[in-house]
Amino acid sequence: MNLEGGRSTPYTIIVLDLDPPYGSTPFLGPLLHWHQSGVTVASDNSLKLSSNKGNIDWLAPTPPPLSGPHRYLFILYEEGKEYDSEHVKSAFGESISTFSRLRWDVDTFVEKAGLGSVVAATYFKSS
């Protein structure tokens, strides 16, 4: 699916660390690094955030010493007709600890929040 600039369809971005705490033993993963809803596409095809504050604030990539590189996955979802912003707010509360971000069950969250299809994904590695 191509993102068309100027579309009013909102999107949600979820960013996950696939390798916490160590790439060879990622038993605590994935770790949620960011969640931002209400993202739209501008006419120049850039993504526009509905606010500077995400539903989950950005947690900078900081793999522990000697862990090797970590993969950070960015997933862009369409906010479907079933999208439930109240579920999203109640799932996150006012703040979320790093511990609460561990073993993030993205599939269950996507289903309960009523998110639509994945429309794009990318990743980067960081040491």
Secondary structure by P-SEA (a helix, b strand, c coil): ccccccccbbbbbbbbbccccccccccccccccccccbbbbccccbbbbcccccccccccccccccccbbbbbbbbbcccccccaaaaaaacccccccccccccaaaaaaaaacccccccccccccc
